[in-house]
Amino acid sequence: MPRRLYWVYMMTNKRHTVLYIGVTNSIERRSGEHKTHFDPKSFTARYNAEKLVWYEVHSSVTAAIKREKQIKKWNRPWKERLINAMNPEWKDLAEGGLVG
């Protein structure tokens, strides 16, 4: 049986004024849902947070949720440091197969 993976991730808008943090078991599917405004009333749809700028992979859903909750409590500069360490140009990691 293949091992399941879970992603903690951050989405932002074009001007990088909004950060959304989430957890998923399929980063490709989930980032696609954010881009297409799958749920038009969601935070990411309302604020056009369609750009995947950071992610972290975990082997347990418990660890991923714990990390998501931890990062959500952080101030903006700490979150930006995480993004800058992985993706200094804040490129959309969901485009061109950069996720994985």
C-alpha positions in Angstrom: 0.0 0.0 0.0 1.5 3.3 -1.0 2.3 5.8 1.7 0.0 8.8 1.9 1.5 12.3 1.9 0.1 15.5 3.2 1.0 19.1 2.4 0.9 22.2 4.4 0.9 25.1 1.9 0.6 28.8 1.5 -1.4 30.6 -1.3 -1.2 34.4 -2.0 -2.7 36.9 -4.4 -0.9 38.7 -7.3 0.2 41.6 -5.0 1.2 39.3 -2.1 -1.0 41.2 0.3 -2.9 38.0 1.5 -1.5 34.7 2.8 -3.7 31.6 3.2 -2.4 28.5 4.9 -4.0 25.1 4.4 -3.5 21.3 4.5 -4.3 18.8 1.8 -3.6 15.3 0.7 -3.3 16.4 -3.0 -1.4 19.6 -3.6 -2.1 19.5 -7.3 -5.8 19.1 -6.9 -6.1 21.6 -4.1 -4.1 24.4 -5.8 -6.2 23.9 -8.9 -9.4 24.3 -6.8 -8.0 27.6 -5.4 -7.2 28.8 -8.9 -10.6 28.0 -10.3 -12.5 29.4 -7.2 -14.1 25.9 -6.7 -15.8 27.4 -3.6 -16.7 31.0 -4.6 -17.4 32.0 -1.0 -14.0 30.7 0.3 -11.3 33.0 1.6 -9.0 32.3 -1.3 -11.7 33.0 -3.9 -12.8 36.3 -2.2 -9.2 37.5 -2.0 -7.9 36.0 -5.2 -5.3 33.9 -3.4 -4.5 31.7 -6.5 -0.7 31.5 -6.3 1.0 28.6 -4.5 4.2 30.1 -3.0 5.2 27.6 -0.3 4.6 24.0 0.8 6.0 21.4 3.1 5.4 17.6 2.9 4.4 15.4 5.9 3.9 11.7 6.1 1.1 12.0 8.7 -2.0 14.1 8.7 -1.6 14.7 12.4 1.8 16.3 11.8 0.6 18.3 8.9 -2.4 19.7 10.9 -0.1 20.5 13.9 2.3 22.4 11.6 -0.6 24.3 9.9 -1.9 25.4 13.3 1.6 26.5 14.3 2.3 28.5 11.2 -1.2 30.2 11.4 -0.2 31.7 14.8 3.0 33.2 13.3 3.3 36.8 12.4 3.6 37.9 8.8 7.5 38.3 8.7 8.0 34.7 10.0 5.7 33.4 7.2 7.5 35.5 4.6 10.8 34.0 5.8 9.5 30.5 5.1 8.4 31.5 1.7 11.6 33.3 0.9 13.8 30.3 1.9 12.0 28.0 -0.6 10.8 30.5 -3.2 12.6 33.9 -3.1 10.9 35.1 -6.2 7.4 34.1 -5.0 6.8 32.2 -8.2 3.7 30.1 -8.5 5.0 26.6 -7.6 1.9 25.0 -9.1 2.8 26.1 -12.6 5.2 24.1 -14.7 5.3 21.1 -12.5 7.4 22.7 -9.8 5.4 21.0 -7.0 6.5 17.5 -6.0 
